[in-house]
Each structure stands twice: as structure tokens, then as C-alpha cells.
Amino acid sequence: MSKPVLAIAGGIGGAKLVLGLSRVLEQGDLVVVGNTGDDFNHLGFAISPDLDTLLYTLSGLADPVRGWGRRRETWKFMAALEALGGPTWFRLGDADLAMHAERTRRLAAGESLSAVTEALRQKLGVATRLLPMSDDPVRTRLRTSTEWLDFQDYFVRLRCEPEVREIAYAGAGAARAMPQVLDLLRGDELRAVVICPSNPFLSIEPILAIPEMRAAIAACRAPVVAVSPIIAGQAVKGPTAKMMRELGVEASAAAVARRYADLLDAFVVDEADAGAILPEGVARIIGRTLMLTLGDRKRLARIVLAAADSCSAGARAAERKP
Ligand code: GDP
């Protein structure tokens, strides 16, 4: 093993870069912190959508077209539930259901979410270490003009249609970060922290809302590199750009960089955003950031690692992080 890389990731966009990183780094060198602000209980099951997207992607089980859930999934449970008049707005495939049932069983038996995630990772043969951002519950909630919504009500049931006025990460202030992650961030071994191209509001900021996480990333000696989830003012998938506009933030790569400015050494923007003006002290790295193929994912991973290595070699990093 060489020096470890810590990736901060949500679901679909995050998992794409995480897969690229896992393929260009030596086995075991990648540690991923996954967002659990989307977690919820549904039909009695403990569901962790972003952790599952990461596990399915890294194990090769992910559905490449839908972007969530498992490939070659069947839907007998859903059809039977519908026939009984049960709620069907949140789709649960038959094989996916096994994941939720097993997680629920282990949690009910007293295991922590990190222990359950570790067990599932090993069973799925995933070499990359994956940790939830916390073992304590943090729940992303969104305020519309009329009410506060739970995350999945907003994201899946209402298909991100309501205009968002405010976002809260309930429980984040009191949540503890994972000790293994804090040890990595505080040690000398880490090669880089990579903030993946995930939705800032729904995937990255719930993680950064845990005070210990944000403080440890801000103080760590390793270079911190983020990749823009916004290309030419648009999200590749999902409501990121729409939410930015609704929250009064310009939908641009530069605006994402500004949100993470105090943490960043370098920010990777797409070739389409080559003119983006970034906050002072943040190196602008230009590359092709649209990940359609596995080759795209690996190429972007190499760009990110090269950016980190050049930051740590540079005097500026030493100046900012003595
Ligand atoms: P979720 O938790 O499943 O919604 O997924 P994430 O938050 O991890 O990812 C959603 C974000 O990923 C959106 O803002 C997308 O624009 C971004 N994204 C998805 N695919 C790509 C890609 O190929 N390149 C880049 N740069 N961003 C992407």
C-alpha cells in the first residue's frame, strides 16, 4: 500500500469518480466517506441510498442505465406491494431489498452503521474501504414555501419539483465523525482529500455539516481537491443547478468552488468552464469532467491525483497548511 486517498462522496456523481479512483490507485489505498443525510426508514427498512450506490458501483452490481439500484433487478415485491395497496413511490427492487433487510437486521441487533457497511462491503468483495460520515443519524430536510420536507419526500416522491428555500441537516451539529477518518485527516500519511462531483447541498454539505469533519478537512496537511458537479452552468444529472438558482446561488462551477473555498487547494473545472474565476488561493485545473465511460472516470481520477500531487509539491500548500 502507498499513501491513502480520502474521497468525500454522495451517490451517482460521487460514485463515478470513486470508481475511477479505485481503478487507478493501488488496491486498498482509497477510503471513501459516504453521505448518510439521505438515509431513511421506509416500510420498516433502514435505507442508505448513497452508501448502496457506492457499494453497488464498486462491486459492479450497479445498474448502469438507471444510475441507482442493481443491474438485472426484478420487481416482484413492488408489484405485489402495489396489489395490496402499499406505497410504491420509493422503488425497491427484489435484490436491493435484501440489502435493506440485512442492514435493518444488523442495526436492530445493535451493530453500528459503519460495522454493517463494513460487513456488506466485505460480502460484496469491495476492496475500497467505505465509511458512513457518522454512526449518528443526520437527516437532510428541505423547506419549501409552505413546509419542511424529509429528503426522500422531496427527492423521490415529489421528484425535486418544489422550490427549495432552505436546507437543514438535522442532527449534524451533535454527530461525531468516524474516528478512522479523523485519524487519517490528522495524520501525515494522507496523499489527498478528494471532494467528488456530487450535489453540494444534498451530498457534500451534509458531510461537512458535522463540525469535526469540516474542521479536520480544513486543518489537514494533505491537499484538498474538488471536482465541479456543474458543467457550463448545468448539472449532469439531478437538481443541483435548479437548487442553486432557487437558493439564490449562481449555477456555475465557480459558485461551487466558493462554497468550499476555505477547504480547497485545487478545483477541477470542465473545459467548458476554462474561464471560471476561482477564489484566491484555489488552483484552477481544467479537464474533461464528463464521465460517460470507465475510461473517463479513470482519466478524471488521474487529473485529480496529479492536481493534488502538484499542490503538495508546491510552496503554497506549505504556506497555507504549515
Ligand atoms: P446523488 O446523491 O445520487 O444525487 O448523487 P451525487 O450528489 O453524488 O451526484 C449528483 C451530482 O453529480 C450532480 O450535481 C451531477 O451534475 C453530478 N454528476 C453526475 N455525473 C457527472 C459527471 O460525469 N461529471 C461531473 N463533473 N459531474 C457529474
Residues whose N, C-alpha, C, O or C-beta is under 5 A from the ligand:
A	BS01	GDP	G10 G11 I12 G13 G14 A15 P197 S198 N199 S203 S228 P229 I230 A235 V236 K237 G238 T240 T289 L290 M291
